[in-house]
Amino acid sequence: MGFFNKKEHNVKSDSQIKWENEKEFIKALKRGEEWAYRKLYREYAPKIGAFARAYFGTDDIDDVIQEVMMRVYKGIKKFKGNSSLSTWIYKITMNVCNTLYEKNKKNNEKVFSVHNDEEDNDDLEIVDTEKNVQKEVQQELLYEKIMEIMEKLPEKERILIKLRDIDGLPYSEIANILGIPEGTVKSRLHSAREKLKEYIKEEGLI
């Protein structure tokens, strides 16, 4: 006699359900269903914008969002599912940012780019929310202040903290998006977190 009955054996894990839901969502996108594109924009436009903001160090990121969404719309039918949808979209976002950087560089505009140099790994807790309204406001102000402080970091380090500590992506996915080894992601992220902590200390926040 086992510990689980047959019904329990057939219960799907959260990851299985999530993957099946994503497959259905991708099929809907490929069919051009309007609800799927609304959901896509609602879920990914803020992520794309935050990525671009971390990349360029500016709030002027509407062109990036529009261009990424256009490429997703045009390319979704060719998406084969070799990676997760989010990884694919982040890669498109990285390519768009790199393209705009090169374009703006030729126009002598001041922008920032990601460069791959070498540089392990405690998670940085940026916001500790509580249900008390006053504390929520305080935490929101603290979060905004830390986002300002992050602007002192080089763009490649801002992106790493954004992807790992804010978006919560696994190291393997970040490595895939940035095209660098997972070990490099961890070492660079460690360095970025240490710098950010020092800047936060200088501001008297910790």
Backbone as JSON Lines, residues from 0, in Angstrom:
{"i":0,"aa":"M","n":[0.85,-1.19,0.0],"ca":[0.0,0.0,0.0],"c":[0.88,1.24,0.0]}
{"i":1,"aa":"G","n":[0.69,2.13,-1.0],"ca":[1.52,3.32,-1.13],"c":[0.99,4.47,-0.31]}
{"i":2,"aa":"F","n":[1.78,5.51,-0.25],"ca":[1.39,6.69,0.51],"c":[0.42,7.57,-0.29]}
{"i":3,"aa":"F","n":[0.42,7.43,-1.63],"ca":[-0.42,8.29,-2.45],"c":[-1.41,7.43,-3.21]}
{"i":4,"aa":"N","n":[-2.63,7.93,-3.37],"ca":[-3.6,7.2,-4.19],"c":[-3.39,7.55,-5.65]}
{"i":5,"aa":"K","n":[-4.14,6.89,-6.51],"ca":[-3.95,7.07,-7.95],"c":[-4.22,8.5,-8.37]}
{"i":6,"aa":"K","n":[-5.25,9.1,-7.77],"ca":[-5.6,10.46,-8.12],"c":[-4.46,11.42,-7.81]}
{"i":7,"aa":"E","n":[-3.79,11.21,-6.67],"ca":[-2.69,12.08,-6.3],"c":[-1.51,11.93,-7.24]}
{"i":8,"aa":"H","n":[-1.31,10.69,-7.73],"ca":[-0.22,10.46,-8.69],"c":[-0.44,11.26,-9.96]}
{"i":9,"aa":"N","n":[-1.7,11.49,-10.31],"ca":[-2.02,12.17,-11.56],"c":[-2.05,13.68,-11.43]}
{"i":10,"aa":"V","n":[-1.88,14.19,-10.21],"ca":[-1.88,15.62,-10.02],"c":[-0.64,16.23,-10.68]}
{"i":11,"aa":"K","n":[-0.85,17.25,-11.5],"ca":[0.25,17.87,-12.21],"c":[0.96,18.88,-11.31]}
{"i":12,"aa":"S","n":[2.25,18.98,-11.5],"ca":[3.02,19.95,-10.73],"c":[2.74,21.35,-11.26]}
{"i":13,"aa":"D","n":[3.08,22.34,-10.43],"ca":[2.89,23.72,-10.86],"c":[3.67,24.02,-12.13]}
{"i":14,"aa":"S","n":[4.89,23.46,-12.22],"ca":[5.72,23.72,-13.39],"c":[5.11,23.11,-14.66]}
{"i":15,"aa":"Q","n":[4.51,21.91,-14.51],"ca":[3.84,21.29,-15.65],"c":[2.67,22.13,-16.12]}
{"i":16,"aa":"I","n":[1.86,22.59,-15.16],"ca":[0.7,23.42,-15.5],"c":[1.14,24.72,-16.16]}
{"i":17,"aa":"K","n":[2.19,25.33,-15.59],"ca":[2.69,26.58,-16.15],"c":[3.18,26.38,-17.58]}
{"i":18,"aa":"W","n":[3.91,25.28,-17.82],"ca":[4.43,25.02,-19.16],"c":[3.3,24.76,-20.13]}
{"i":19,"aa":"E","n":[2.29,23.99,-19.73],"ca":[1.16,23.72,-20.61],"c":[0.38,25.0,-20.9]}
{"i":20,"aa":"N","n":[0.23,25.85,-19.89],"ca":[-0.45,27.13,-20.1],"c":[0.33,28.01,-21.07]}
{"i":21,"aa":"E","n":[1.66,27.98,-20.95],"ca":[2.47,28.79,-21.86],"c":[2.36,28.28,-23.28]}
{"i":22,"aa":"K","n":[2.32,26.97,-23.45],"ca":[2.19,26.4,-24.8],"c":[0.88,26.84,-25.43]}
{"i":23,"aa":"E","n":[-0.2,26.83,-24.64],"ca":[-1.49,27.26,-25.16],"c":[-1.47,28.75,-25.49]}
{"i":24,"aa":"F","n":[-0.79,29.52,-24.65],"ca":[-0.68,30.95,-24.88],"c":[0.08,31.23,-26.17]}
{"i":25,"aa":"I","n":[1.16,30.5,-26.4],"ca":[1.95,30.67,-27.62],"c":[1.13,30.29,-28.85]}
{"i":26,"aa":"K","n":[0.35,29.21,-28.74],"ca":[-0.52,28.81,-29.86],"c":[-1.51,29.91,-30.19]}
{"i":27,"aa":"A","n":[-2.06,30.54,-29.13],"ca":[-3.01,31.62,-29.34],"c":[-2.35,32.82,-30.02]}
{"i":28,"aa":"L","n":[-1.11,33.11,-29.64],"ca":[-0.37,34.19,-30.29],"c":[-0.15,33.88,-31.77]}
{"i":29,"aa":"K","n":[0.2,32.64,-32.04],"ca":[0.45,32.24,-33.44],"c":[-0.83,32.29,-34.26]}
{"i":30,"aa":"R","n":[-1.98,32.07,-33.6],"ca":[-3.26,32.18,-34.31],"c":[-3.7,33.63,-34.45]}
{"i":31,"aa":"G","n":[-2.99,34.52,-33.8],"ca":[-3.32,35.93,-33.9],"c":[-4.51,36.35,-33.06]}
{"i":32,"aa":"E","n":[-4.77,35.63,-31.97],"ca":[-5.93,35.96,-31.14],"c":[-5.68,37.24,-30.36]}
{"i":33,"aa":"E","n":[-6.66,38.12,-30.4],"ca":[-6.5,39.45,-29.82],"c":[-6.24,39.42,-28.32]}
{"i":34,"aa":"W","n":[-6.92,38.53,-27.58],"ca":[-6.74,38.47,-26.13],"c":[-5.3,38.1,-25.78]}
{"i":35,"aa":"A","n":[-4.69,37.25,-26.63],"ca":[-3.32,36.81,-26.36],"c":[-2.34,37.97,-26.52]}
{"i":36,"aa":"Y","n":[-2.58,38.81,-27.54],"ca":[-1.68,39.95,-27.73],"c":[-1.88,41.0,-26.66]}
{"i":37,"aa":"R","n":[-3.11,41.15,-26.17],"ca":[-3.34,42.08,-25.06],"c":[-2.61,41.58,-23.81]}
{"i":38,"aa":"K","n":[-2.7,40.27,-23.57],"ca":[-2.02,39.66,-22.42],"c":[-0.5,39.8,-22.57]}
{"i":39,"aa":"L","n":[0.0,39.58,-23.79],"ca":[1.43,39.7,-24.05],"c":[1.92,41.1,-23.72]}
{"i":40,"aa":"Y","n":[1.19,42.1,-24.19],"ca":[1.61,43.49,-23.95],"c":[1.51,43.82,-22.46]}
{"i":41,"aa":"R","n":[0.43,43.39,-21.83],"ca":[0.23,43.69,-20.41],"c":[1.33,43.09,-19.54]}
{"i":42,"aa":"E","n":[1.76,41.86,-19.88],"ca":[2.75,41.17,-19.06],"c":[4.19,41.55,-19.39]}
{"i":43,"aa":"Y","n":[4.46,41.82,-20.67],"ca":[5.85,41.99,-21.07],"c":[6.29,43.42,-21.33]}
{"i":44,"aa":"A","n":[5.38,44.31,-21.65],"ca":[5.79,45.7,-21.89],"c":[6.51,46.3,-20.68]}
{"i":45,"aa":"P","n":[6.0,46.1,-19.44],"ca":[6.74,46.64,-18.29],"c":[8.12,46.02,-18.13]}
{"i":46,"aa":"K","n":[8.25,44.71,-18.42],"ca":[9.54,44.03,-18.29],"c":[10.52,44.54,-19.34]}
{"i":47,"aa":"I","n":[10.02,44.71,-20.55],"ca":[10.87,45.22,-21.64],"c":[11.33,46.64,-21.29]}
{"i":48,"aa":"G","n":[10.39,47.45,-20.8],"ca":[10.72,48.82,-20.44],"c":[11.75,48.88,-19.33]}
{"i":49,"aa":"A","n":[11.59,48.03,-18.32],"ca":[12.54,48.02,-17.21],"c":[13.92,47.57,-17.67]}
{"i":50,"aa":"F","n":[13.95,46.6,-18.57],"ca":[15.23,46.12,-19.12],"c":[15.91,47.26,-19.88]}
{"i":51,"aa":"A","n":[15.15,47.94,-20.74],"ca":[15.72,49.03,-21.53],"c":[16.17,50.17,-20.63]}
{"i":52,"aa":"R","n":[15.41,50.43,-19.58],"ca":[15.77,51.49,-18.64],"c":[17.1,51.18,-17.95]}
{"i":53,"aa":"A","n":[17.26,49.89,-17.59],"ca":[18.52,49.47,-16.98],"c":[19.66,49.52,-17.97]}
{"i":54,"aa":"Y","n":[19.39,49.22,-19.22],"ca":[20.42,49.2,-20.26],"c":[20.93,50.61,-20.56]}
{"i":55,"aa":"F","n":[19.98,51.53,-20.82],"ca":[20.36,52.87,-21.25],"c":[20.49,53.88,-20.11]}
{"i":56,"aa":"G","n":[19.94,53.54,-18.94],"ca":[19.99,54.49,-17.84],"c":[19.12,55.7,-18.07]}
{"i":57,"aa":"T","n":[18.0,55.51,-18.77],"ca":[17.09,56.61,-19.07],"c":[15.65,56.1,-19.07]}
{"i":58,"aa":"D","n":[14.7,57.01,-18.87],"ca":[13.29,56.63,-18.91],"c":[12.71,56.71,-20.31]}
{"i":59,"aa":"D","n":[13.49,57.15,-21.27],"ca":[13.01,57.3,-22.64],"c":[13.13,55.97,-23.37]}
{"i":60,"aa":"I","n":[12.2,55.06,-23.1],"ca":[12.33,53.7,-23.61],"c":[11.11,53.24,-24.44]}
{"i":61,"aa":"D","n":[10.25,54.18,-24.83],"ca":[9.06,53.81,-25.6],"c":[9.42,53.17,-26.94]}
{"i":62,"aa":"D","n":[10.46,53.69,-27.58],"ca":[10.86,53.14,-28.89],"c":[11.31,51.7,-28.77]}
{"i":63,"aa":"V","n":[11.96,51.37,-27.67],"ca":[12.42,50.0,-27.45],"c":[11.21,49.07,-27.3]}
{"i":64,"aa":"I","n":[10.25,49.47,-26.49],"ca":[9.06,48.64,-26.28],"c":[8.33,48.39,-27.59]}
{"i":65,"aa":"Q","n":[8.13,49.45,-28.37],"ca":[7.42,49.32,-29.64],"c":[8.16,48.4,-30.61]}
{"i":66,"aa":"E","n":[9.48,48.57,-30.69],"ca":[10.26,47.77,-31.63],"c":[10.29,46.3,-31.22]}
{"i":67,"aa":"V","n":[10.45,46.04,-29.91],"ca":[10.45,44.65,-29.44],"c":[9.1,44.0,-29.71]}
{"i":68,"aa":"M","n":[8.02,44.69,-29.39],"ca":[6.69,44.14,-29.63],"c":[6.47,43.85,-31.11]}
{"i":69,"aa":"M","n":[6.93,44.74,-31.96],"ca":[6.79,44.53,-33.4],"c":[7.55,43.29,-33.84]}
{"i":70,"aa":"R","n":[8.76,43.1,-33.31],"ca":[9.54,41.91,-33.68],"c":[8.91,40.63,-33.15]}
{"i":71,"aa":"V","n":[8.32,40.71,-31.95],"ca":[7.62,39.55,-31.4],"c":[6.43,39.2,-32.27]}
{"i":72,"aa":"Y","n":[5.63,40.21,-32.65],"ca":[4.46,39.97,-33.5],"c":[4.86,39.31,-34.81]}
{"i":73,"aa":"K","n":[5.95,39.83,-35.4],"ca":[6.38,39.31,-36.69],"c":[7.04,37.94,-36.59]}
{"i":74,"aa":"G","n":[7.69,37.67,-35.44],"ca":[8.47,36.45,-35.34],"c":[7.83,35.3,-34.59]}
{"i":75,"aa":"I","n":[6.67,35.53,-33.97],"ca":[6.09,34.51,-33.09],"c":[5.76,33.22,-33.85]}
{"i":76,"aa":"K","n":[5.38,33.32,-35.11],"ca":[5.04,32.1,-35.86],"c":[6.26,31.24,-36.12]}
{"i":77,"aa":"K","n":[7.44,31.83,-36.06],"ca":[8.68,31.08,-36.26],"c":[9.27,30.58,-34.95]}
{"i":78,"aa":"F","n":[8.66,30.98,-33.83],"ca":[9.16,30.58,-32.52],"c":[8.94,29.07,-32.33]}
{"i":79,"aa":"K","n":[10.03,28.33,-32.11],"ca":[9.95,26.87,-32.05],"c":[9.89,26.32,-30.63]}
{"i":80,"aa":"G","n":[10.03,27.18,-29.65],"ca":[9.94,26.72,-28.27],"c":[11.2,26.07,-27.74]}
{"i":81,"aa":"N","n":[12.35,26.36,-28.35],"ca":[13.62,25.81,-27.85],"c":[14.02,26.45,-26.52]}
{"i":82,"aa":"S","n":[13.45,27.6,-26.23],"ca":[13.64,28.26,-24.94],"c":[12.27,28.7,-24.46]}
{"i":83,"aa":"S","n":[12.2,29.25,-23.26],"ca":[10.92,29.77,-22.79],"c":[10.58,31.04,-23.56]}
{"i":84,"aa":"L","n":[9.31,31.39,-23.56],"ca":[8.88,32.6,-24.25],"c":[9.58,33.83,-23.68]}
{"i":85,"aa":"S","n":[9.72,33.88,-22.35],"ca":[10.35,35.04,-21.73],"c":[11.82,35.18,-22.15]}
{"i":86,"aa":"T","n":[12.54,34.06,-22.22],"ca":[13.94,34.12,-22.66],"c":[14.03,34.66,-24.08]}
{"i":87,"aa":"W","n":[13.14,34.16,-24.95],"ca":[13.11,34.61,-26.35],"c":[12.86,36.11,-26.43]}
{"i":88,"aa":"I","n":[11.89,36.6,-25.65],"ca":[11.56,38.02,-25.67],"c":[12.69,38.86,-25.1]}
{"i":89,"aa":"Y","n":[13.33,38.39,-24.02],"ca":[14.47,39.12,-23.47],"c":[15.61,39.2,-24.47]}
{"i":90,"aa":"K","n":[15.82,38.12,-25.23],"ca":[16.88,38.14,-26.24],"c":[16.58,39.16,-27.33]}
{"i":91,"aa":"I","n":[15.32,39.22,-27.75],"ca":[14.92,40.23,-28.73],"c":[15.16,41.62,-28.16]}
{"i":92,"aa":"T","n":[14.81,41.8,-26.89],"ca":[15.0,43.1,-26.24],"c":[16.48,43.48,-26.22]}
{"i":93,"aa":"M","n":[17.33,42.52,-25.89],"ca":[18.77,42.78,-25.89],"c":[19.25,43.18,-27.28]}
{"i":94,"aa":"N","n":[18.78,42.47,-28.3],"ca":[19.19,42.79,-29.67],"c":[18.72,44.18,-30.09]}
{"i":95,"aa":"V","n":[17.49,44.53,-29.71],"ca":[16.96,45.85,-30.04],"c":[17.79,46.93,-29.35]}
{"i":96,"aa":"C","n":[18.09,46.72,-28.08],"ca":[18.9,47.7,-27.34],"c":[20.27,47.86,-27.97]}
{"i":97,"aa":"N","n":[20.89,46.74,-28.35],"ca":[22.21,46.82,-28.98],"c":[22.14,47.57,-30.31]}
{"i":98,"aa":"T","n":[21.07,47.3,-31.08],"ca":[20.9,47.98,-32.38],"c":[20.72,49.48,-32.2]}
{"i":99,"aa":"L","n":[19.86,49.87,-31.26],"ca":[19.64,51.29,-31.0],"c":[20.88,51.97,-30.46]}
{"i":100,"aa":"Y","n":[21.64,51.23,-29.67],"ca":[22.89,51.78,-29.15],"c":[23.84,52.12,-30.29]}
{"i":101,"aa":"E","n":[24.01,51.16,-31.21],"ca":[24.91,51.38,-32.34],"c":[24.41,52.53,-33.21]}
{"i":102,"aa":"K","n":[23.11,52.58,-33.41],"ca":[22.52,53.65,-34.23],"c":[22.74,55.01,-33.58]}
{"i":103,"aa":"N","n":[22.48,55.09,-32.27],"ca":[22.64,56.36,-31.57],"c":[24.09,56.77,-31.43]}
{"i":104,"aa":"K","n":[24.97,55.75,-31.34],"ca":[26.4,56.04,-31.23],"c":[26.89,56.75,-32.48]}
{"i":105,"aa":"K","n":[26.37,56.31,-33.63],"ca":[26.75,56.94,-34.89],"c":[26.26,58.38,-34.95]}
{"i":106,"aa":"N","n":[25.14,58.63,-34.24],"ca":[24.6,59.99,-34.21],"c":[25.19,60.81,-33.06]}
{"i":107,"aa":"N","n":[26.22,60.23,-32.4],"ca":[26.92,60.9,-31.3],"c":[26.02,61.22,-30.12]}
{"i":108,"aa":"E","n":[24.99,60.4,-29.91],"ca":[24.14,60.58,-28.75],"c":[24.73,59.81,-27.59]}
{"i":109,"aa":"K","n":[24.53,60.31,-26.38],"ca":[25.08,59.67,-25.19],"c":[24.17,58.54,-24.75]}
{"i":110,"aa":"V","n":[24.6,57.32,-24.99],"ca":[23.86,56.15,-24.54],"c":[24.84,55.17,-23.94]}
{"i":111,"aa":"F","n":[24.32,54.07,-23.4],"ca":[25.15,53.09,-22.73],"c":[24.98,51.74,-23.39]}
{"i":112,"aa":"S","n":[25.99,50.89,-23.27],"ca":[25.92,49.56,-23.86],"c":[26.41,48.52,-22.89]}
{"i":113,"aa":"V","n":[26.08,47.26,-23.21],"ca":[26.54,46.15,-22.38],"c":[27.82,45.59,-22.96]}
{"i":114,"aa":"H","n":[28.84,45.49,-22.14],"ca":[30.1,44.88,-22.57],"c":[30.38,43.68,-21.68]}
{"i":115,"aa":"N","n":[30.94,42.66,-22.26],"ca":[31.19,41.44,-21.48],"c":[32.6,41.44,-20.89]}
{"i":116,"aa":"D","n":[32.73,41.92,-19.65],"ca":[33.98,41.65,-18.98],"c":[33.76,40.78,-17.76]}
{"i":117,"aa":"E","n":[34.85,40.18,-17.25],"ca":[34.75,39.24,-16.13],"c":[34.47,39.97,-14.83]}
{"i":118,"aa":"E","n":[33.86,39.68,-14.33],"ca":[33.67,40.02,-12.95],"c":[32.57,39.26,-12.41]}
{"i":119,"aa":"D","n":[29.71,35.68,-6.53],"ca":[28.92,34.51,-6.54],"c":[27.78,34.91,-5.81]}
{"i":120,"aa":"N","n":[27.29,34.91,-4.38],"ca":[26.01,35.06,-4.97],"c":[24.89,34.99,-3.95]}
{"i":121,"aa":"D","n":[24.75,36.02,-3.18],"ca":[23.64,36.13,-2.24],"c":[22.56,36.94,-2.94]}
{"i":122,"aa":"D","n":[21.33,36.53,-2.74],"ca":[20.24,37.31,-3.31],"c":[20.1,38.61,-2.55]}
{"i":123,"aa":"L","n":[19.93,39.69,-3.3],"ca":[19.8,41.01,-2.69],"c":[18.32,41.3,-2.5]}
{"i":124,"aa":"E","n":[17.91,41.49,-1.26],"ca":[16.51,41.8,-0.99],"c":[16.34,43.3,-1.05]}
{"i":125,"aa":"I","n":[15.66,43.78,-2.08],"ca":[15.51,45.21,-2.28],"c":[14.28,45.73,-1.52]}
{"i":126,"aa":"V","n":[13.18,45.0,-1.55],"ca":[11.97,45.47,-0.91],"c":[11.43,44.42,0.04]}
{"i":127,"aa":"D","n":[11.12,44.82,1.25],"ca":[10.55,43.91,2.24],"c":[9.16,44.45,2.58]}
{"i":128,"aa":"T","n":[8.13,44.01,1.85],"ca":[6.81,44.59,1.99],"c":[6.09,44.09,3.22]}
{"i":129,"aa":"E","n":[5.26,44.92,3.83],"ca":[4.4,44.56,4.93],"c":[3.03,45.13,4.63]}
{"i":130,"aa":"K","n":[2.01,44.58,5.32],"ca":[0.65,44.96,4.98],"c":[0.26,46.32,5.53]}
{"i":131,"aa":"N","n":[0.96,46.79,6.51],"ca":[0.68,48.11,7.05],"c":[0.85,49.16,5.95]}
{"i":132,"aa":"V","n":[-0.17,50.01,5.75],"ca":[-0.15,50.96,4.65],"c":[1.03,51.92,4.74]}
{"i":133,"aa":"Q","n":[1.3,52.42,5.94],"ca":[2.4,53.35,6.1],"c":[3.72,52.7,5.71]}
{"i":134,"aa":"K","n":[3.89,51.44,6.1],"ca":[5.13,50.74,5.76],"c":[5.21,50.48,4.27]}
{"i":135,"aa":"E","n":[4.06,50.22,3.64],"ca":[4.06,50.0,2.19],"c":[4.54,51.27,1.47]}
{"i":136,"aa":"V","n":[4.07,52.41,1.94],"ca":[4.5,53.67,1.34],"c":[6.0,53.87,1.55]}
{"i":137,"aa":"Q","n":[6.45,53.58,2.76],"ca":[7.88,53.72,3.05],"c":[8.71,52.8,2.17]}
{"i":138,"aa":"Q","n":[8.22,51.58,2.0],"ca":[8.95,50.61,1.18],"c":[8.97,51.05,-0.28]}
{"i":139,"aa":"E","n":[7.87,51.62,-0.75],"ca":[7.82,52.1,-2.13],"c":[8.82,53.22,-2.34]}
{"i":140,"aa":"L","n":[8.9,54.13,-1.37],"ca":[9.87,55.22,-1.47],"c":[11.3,54.68,-1.42]}
{"i":141,"aa":"L","n":[11.52,53.67,-0.57],"ca":[12.83,53.05,-0.49],"c":[13.2,52.39,-1.8]}
{"i":142,"aa":"Y","n":[12.23,51.69,-2.4],"ca":[12.46,51.02,-3.68],"c":[12.85,52.05,-4.74]}
{"i":143,"aa":"E","n":[12.1,53.16,-4.81],"ca":[12.4,54.19,-5.8],"c":[13.8,54.78,-5.57]}
{"i":144,"aa":"K","n":[14.16,54.96,-4.29],"ca":[15.48,55.49,-3.99],"c":[16.57,54.53,-4.42]}
{"i":145,"aa":"I","n":[16.35,53.24,-4.19],"ca":[17.34,52.24,-4.6],"c":[17.45,52.18,-6.12]}
{"i":146,"aa":"M","n":[16.31,52.36,-6.81],"ca":[16.37,52.4,-8.27],"c":[17.21,53.57,-8.75]}
{"i":147,"aa":"E","n":[17.12,54.69,-8.04],"ca":[17.95,55.85,-8.39],"c":[19.43,55.53,-8.14]}
{"i":148,"aa":"I","n":[19.7,54.9,-7.03],"ca":[21.08,54.55,-6.69],"c":[21.66,53.58,-7.71]}
{"i":149,"aa":"M","n":[20.83,52.69,-8.22],"ca":[21.29,51.72,-9.22],"c":[21.85,52.38,-10.47]}
{"i":150,"aa":"E","n":[21.41,53.62,-10.74],"ca":[21.89,54.32,-11.92],"c":[23.4,54.58,-11.85]}
{"i":151,"aa":"K","n":[23.97,54.48,-10.63],"ca":[25.42,54.67,-10.48],"c":[26.2,53.47,-11.01]}
{"i":152,"aa":"L","n":[25.53,52.33,-11.13],"ca":[26.2,51.12,-11.59],"c":[26.36,51.14,-13.11]}
{"i":153,"aa":"P","n":[27.39,50.48,-13.63],"ca":[27.49,50.3,-15.08],"c":[26.27,49.55,-15.6]}
{"i":154,"aa":"E","n":[25.91,49.78,-16.86],"ca":[24.67,49.22,-17.41],"c":[24.63,47.69,-17.34]}
{"i":155,"aa":"K","n":[25.78,47.03,-17.55],"ca":[25.77,45.56,-17.52],"c":[25.42,45.04,-16.14]}
{"i":156,"aa":"E","n":[25.82,45.79,-15.09],"ca":[25.53,45.37,-13.73],"c":[24.08,45.69,-13.36]}
{"i":157,"aa":"R","n":[23.56,46.81,-13.87],"ca":[22.14,47.12,-13.65],"c":[21.26,46.04,-14.24]}
{"i":158,"aa":"I","n":[21.62,45.57,-15.43],"ca":[20.82,44.55,-16.1],"c":[20.83,43.25,-15.31]}
{"i":159,"aa":"L","n":[22.0,42.87,-14.81],"ca":[22.1,41.63,-14.02],"c":[21.2,41.69,-12.79]}
{"i":160,"aa":"I","n":[21.26,42.8,-12.05],"ca":[20.42,42.95,-10.86],"c":[18.95,42.97,-11.25]}
{"i":161,"aa":"K","n":[18.64,43.63,-12.34],"ca":[17.25,43.66,-12.83],"c":[16.74,42.25,-13.12]}
{"i":162,"aa":"L","n":[17.5,41.48,-13.87],"ca":[17.04,40.15,-14.28],"c":[16.97,39.17,-13.12]}
{"i":163,"aa":"R","n":[17.95,39.25,-12.21],"ca":[17.99,38.27,-11.12],"c":[17.2,38.71,-9.89]}
{"i":164,"aa":"D","n":[17.47,39.88,-9.38],"ca":[16.92,40.3,-8.09],"c":[15.55,40.95,-8.19]}
{"i":165,"aa":"I","n":[15.22,41.48,-9.35],"ca":[13.9,42.09,-9.51],"c":[12.96,41.16,-10.26]}
{"i":166,"aa":"D","n":[13.41,40.62,-11.4],"ca":[12.57,39.71,-12.18],"c":[12.62,38.28,-11.66]}
{"i":167,"aa":"G","n":[13.67,37.93,-10.9],"ca":[13.77,36.6,-10.33],"c":[14.08,35.49,-11.32]}
{"i":168,"aa":"L","n":[14.75,35.83,-12.42],"ca":[15.08,34.8,-13.41],"c":[16.19,33.89,-12.89]}
{"i":169,"aa":"P","n":[16.16,32.62,-13.27],"ca":[17.24,31.71,-12.87],"c":[18.55,32.07,-13.58]}
{"i":170,"aa":"Y","n":[19.66,31.67,-12.97],"ca":[20.95,31.99,-13.55],"c":[21.08,31.45,-14.98]}
{"i":171,"aa":"S","n":[20.56,30.25,-15.2],"ca":[20.68,29.63,-16.53],"c":[19.99,30.47,-17.6]}
{"i":172,"aa":"E","n":[18.84,31.03,-17.25],"ca":[18.1,31.84,-18.22],"c":[18.81,33.17,-18.48]}
{"i":173,"aa":"I","n":[19.35,33.75,-17.43],"ca":[20.11,35.0,-17.6],"c":[21.32,34.77,-18.5]}
{"i":174,"aa":"A","n":[22.0,33.64,-18.28],"ca":[23.16,33.3,-19.11],"c":[22.75,33.17,-20.56]}
{"i":175,"aa":"N","n":[21.59,32.55,-20.79],"ca":[21.08,32.37,-22.15],"c":[20.76,33.71,-22.79]}
{"i":176,"aa":"I","n":[20.12,34.59,-22.04],"ca":[19.75,35.91,-22.56],"c":[20.97,36.74,-22.92]}
{"i":177,"aa":"L","n":[21.96,36.76,-22.02],"ca":[23.13,37.61,-22.22],"c":[24.23,36.95,-23.05]}
{"i":178,"aa":"G","n":[24.1,35.64,-23.27],"ca":[25.1,34.94,-24.08],"c":[26.44,34.78,-23.4]}
{"i":179,"aa":"I","n":[26.42,34.57,-22.08],"ca":[27.65,34.39,-21.32],"c":[27.5,33.16,-20.43]}
{"i":180,"aa":"P","n":[28.61,32.55,-19.96],"ca":[28.51,31.37,-19.1],"c":[27.79,31.68,-17.78]}
{"i":181,"aa":"E","n":[27.14,30.66,-17.22],"ca":[26.4,30.83,-15.97],"c":[27.33,31.26,-14.83]}
{"i":182,"aa":"G","n":[28.55,30.71,-14.82],"ca":[29.51,31.09,-13.78],"c":[29.87,32.57,-13.87]}
{"i":183,"aa":"T","n":[29.95,33.08,-15.08],"ca":[30.24,34.5,-15.27],"c":[29.1,35.36,-14.76]}
{"i":184,"aa":"V","n":[27.86,34.9,-15.01],"ca":[26.69,35.61,-14.49],"c":[26.79,35.74,-12.98]}
{"i":185,"aa":"K","n":[27.1,34.63,-12.31],"ca":[27.16,34.64,-10.84],"c":[28.27,35.55,-10.32]}
{"i":186,"aa":"S","n":[29.43,35.49,-10.94],"ca":[30.54,36.3,-10.44],"c":[30.29,37.79,-10.68]}
{"i":187,"aa":"R","n":[29.75,38.13,-11.85],"ca":[29.45,39.54,-12.13],"c":[28.33,40.05,-11.23]}
{"i":188,"aa":"L","n":[27.36,39.2,-11.0],"ca":[26.24,39.6,-10.15],"c":[26.71,39.85,-8.73]}
{"i":189,"aa":"H","n":[27.59,39.0,-8.24],"ca":[28.15,39.19,-6.9],"c":[28.84,40.55,-6.8]}
{"i":190,"aa":"S","n":[29.63,40.86,-7.8],"ca":[30.34,42.14,-7.81],"c":[29.35,43.3,-7.85]}
{"i":191,"aa":"A","n":[28.31,43.17,-8.68],"ca":[27.32,44.24,-8.81],"c":[26.57,44.46,-7.5]}
{"i":192,"aa":"R","n":[26.23,43.37,-6.81],"ca":[25.52,43.49,-5.53],"c":[26.39,44.17,-4.48]}
{"i":193,"aa":"E","n":[27.67,43.83,-4.47],"ca":[28.57,44.44,-3.49],"c":[28.69,45.94,-3.73]}
{"i":194,"aa":"K","n":[28.77,46.34,-5.0],"ca":[28.84,47.77,-5.32],"c":[27.55,48.47,-4.89]}
{"i":195,"aa":"L","n":[26.41,47.83,-5.21],"ca":[25.13,48.45,-4.88],"c":[24.97,48.61,-3.37]}
{"i":196,"aa":"K","n":[25.39,47.58,-2.62],"ca":[25.31,47.67,-1.16],"c":[26.14,48.83,-0.63]}
{"i":197,"aa":"E","n":[27.32,49.05,-1.22],"ca":[28.17,50.15,-0.79],"c":[27.51,51.49,-1.07]}
{"i":198,"aa":"Y","n":[26.91,51.62,-2.27],"ca":[26.21,52.86,-2.6],"c":[25.03,53.1,-1.66]}
{"i":199,"aa":"I","n":[24.31,52.01,-1.32],"ca":[23.17,52.13,-0.41],"c":[23.64,52.56,0.98]}
{"i":200,"aa":"K","n":[24.79,52.0,1.42],"ca":[25.34,52.4,2.72],"c":[25.72,53.87,2.72]}
{"i":201,"aa":"E","n":[26.29,54.34,1.61],"ca":[26.67,55.74,1.52],"c":[25.48,56.67,1.67]}
{"i":202,"aa":"E","n":[24.32,56.19,1.22],"ca":[23.09,56.99,1.33],"c":[22.43,56.84,2.69]}
{"i":203,"aa":"G","n":[22.99,55.98,3.55],"ca":[22.47,55.79,4.89],"c":[21.19,54.98,4.95]}
{"i":204,"aa":"L","n":[20.97,54.16,3.93],"ca":[19.74,53.37,3.88],"c":[19.88,52.03,4.59]}
{"i":205,"aa":"I","n":[21.12,51.59,4.8],"ca":[21.34,50.36,5.57],"c":[22.53,50.58,6.5]}
